[in-house]
Amino acid sequence: MITLKEALTLTSDDIKKLKDDLTSKIKQNKIGAYVEQLISTELSQSGTGIPIAIKDNINVKNWEITCSSNILKGYISPYNATVINNLEKAGLSAFGRTNMDEFAMGSTSESSCYGRTLNPLDNEKVPGGSSGGSAAAVAAGIAIAALGTDTGGSIRQPAAYCGVVGMKPTYGRVSRYGITAYSSSLDQCGPITQNVEDAAILYDIISGYDPLDSTSANISYEAVTPNLNSDRKLTIAVIDNFVSQASPAVQKAFQKSVDALEKAGHKIIHKNMLDTKKIVSTYYIVATAEASANLARFDGVRYGNRKGDSNLKDMYIQTKSQGFGPEVQKRIMLGSFVLSSGYYDAYYIKAQKVRHLIKDEYSAIFTEADLILSPVTPTTAPKFGSFKTSLEMYLSDIYTISVNLAGLPAISLPVDKDEDGMPVGLQFIANAYEEQTLFDGALSLEKAINYIK
């Protein structure tokens, strides 16, 4: 598959041919990375630029946007998200709706109302979530690059499972305007690409201040890609208590990467952080609380397919019970519980205090280190049905969610394979707004490891 960097040099005729070739490949492909594959319709296309796959929670004007939920089927977006406008300004265009966990709630892309997406490297295994469709499309060679969203690892985790690069920017660096919110204080849109340089290119295109987004960071911005430097020597911290909880395959890949980084001239230091169980608890309290508020609008009055008409209460009950899937209903109920009278102080306020501790721990580490190296997931991609309970699924995010709680940038890249040939991904984490350092370190590791797909 042609890279994004290479695609930027194509003529308009070449781009048209590329789109035709991709469309043909998508029709032949059976992994269900695109919503259109799962419902047997023509691929959604917008504009004449270089095709970029778009997660189904990002508004594209005149496209249906459903967040892979029954409650929004048939809703046509009247406007573009800011990231889509930024793509078009740079000569790129939206190309296909990638499948996702319903309202971005999940780690396997199985909760989609359209059906599940398969991991292109092993169809019996999950592609990750919630941006599983975006990662699978890039890994399968049916997308040059894609946009996903990351609330607690939803870009980095599927990228790791599928053996591609996934990047989550600093909170506020990329506009959230026009992106359907799961958890407003955690969500960020970011690139999923074939390599680190492509991720930097796409990050540069979509990032920047947006007055339409009240959470957008109004600070100076300098493009990353022209200044990429894989020879820059960095101090890299490893979190020992994180690594000790990973599978043998992940630990082996981690040590291999540490050795490669040391050989490349980087300094490695060792640190520990807060118990991951406390991090998981904090994340799911904060995220579900915000989700319960954000999804209240989907009630059959303002948004959502209306069901039931005998009275107002019946309409609310029928619309939400028929429109939302089990995982979304579960998280809405949990969020409503932690915000309820009598439990708000005991759960939500306490979670916000622990969130502050997590950010303080990261800040302390960054006084000594330029980057942190961490696993992305405890294991490689599991088989469908491996998670017997929701808690097991939630624990697959133990390494990624703290980054969102602290609002930091991070990037996942493949570094090795397990005994079954499935990719192992590691992530770099940088201090807020230090994307240049993040990409420099990732490019250095990518070159040092020379991962072969």
Protein Blocks (a to p, Z undefined) as FASTA:
>chain_A
ZZfklmmmpcfklmmmmmmmmmmmmmmpcnlmafklmnopacddedjbdcddddfkbcce
hiaceklpaklgoiacfbdcfklmmmmmnopacedjadddehhiajkopmpcnbpcddfk
bmkbcebjfklmmmmmmmnopafbdcdddfbopmmmmmmmnopacddddehkaccehiac
fblmlgccddddfbfklmmmmmmmmgccdfkbmkbccdddddfklmgcfkbccdddddfk
lmmmpcfklmmmmmmmmmmmmmnopacdddddddfklmmmmmmmmmmmmmmmmmmmmnol
mgocdehjkbmklmmmmmmmmmpcfklmmmmmmmmmmmpghjlmmmmmmmmmmmmmmmmm
mmmmmmmbmbdcddfbfbdcddehkambfklmmmmmmmmmmmmmnopacddddfbdcfko
pacdddddddehilmmmmmmmmmmmmmnopaZZ
